[in-house]
């Protein structure tokens, strides 16, 4: 199991570091709300990953490929949610710049919103479920118990993602503290908004 775990960790690391809506959410939230907000978004994403891992262990993610209706429903909902995040970012980019980074909103309500956004972007993305369902079984050793092995690989993935998001949040918040110009934050919101719309369009176009 150790050899299989190391092999899975290597492959999962390459996939986890690829740009995607989850990564964008962590970076954007870290810049706009500081590390507390970014880490809250990351925690939401990791919660979604745990959910996908458990669903895979009990066989629920097989419904995404067995039922076209289930996959398409989740795909459309996910695209709509990403479009909502994009519209929100673009709307905020048109408002007067708020408080300076030292006064960023880090109240529990803001962190809770970031956490919910992380859960939403992950659980409403059927590709996340397909990732667990298609990748993990390839690394389960012959004769191993599928349920426990799936949870083992899920734990590896979550730990890797936690480390990666911690690094991203730290770097993004540090960059924002150095670049305190209001124009920088407005430009980031515009870029994030367009990117979220792009991810939404890509999800709608997906026919896998």
C-alpha positions, 0 to 999 in steps of 0.5 A: 500500500505504501508504494501505491500511495507514493505513486498516487501522491505523485500523480495527484500532485501534478493534477492538484497544481493545475490551474482551476476554479478551486485554485482561483478561488483561494488566490482571489479570496486570499488577496481580497480578504487576507489569509484567514479568508483564503484558508477558509475557502481552502477548507471549504474545498477540502471539505468537498474533496472529503465528500467526493472521497467518501462518495467514491468509497461507497460507490455513489460517484459511479452515478455520474457516469452511469446516469447522463442526467445526473452528470448534466444536472450537476454540470449545469448547476456547477457552471451556474455557480461559477458564473455567479462568482464571476458576476460577483467579482465583476460587480465588485470591480466596479465599486469604489475600493474598500478598506486597505489590506490591513482593514480587510473584512475577516469577520466570521461572516466573511470567512463563512462565506468564503468557506461556502464558496469553496464547498460550492465550487468543489461539490458542484463540479462533476469533474471532481467526482470523476477524478476520484472515481477514475483515478483512485481505483487505478492505484488500489492494490490487488486484494486490498479492501476498496473502501479503506484504500479509497479513504487512504488515497483521499486522505493523501489527496486532501493533505497535498491540497491543504499544503498547496493551498496554504502556500498559495494563500500565504503567497497571495496575501503577502503579494497583496500586502506589498501591492496596496494600490486600489487599482490592483484589487480592481484589476484582480476582480476583473481578471477573476470574474472573466476567469470564472466565466471561462471555467463556467463555459468550459464546464458547460461545453464538457460532454465527457 
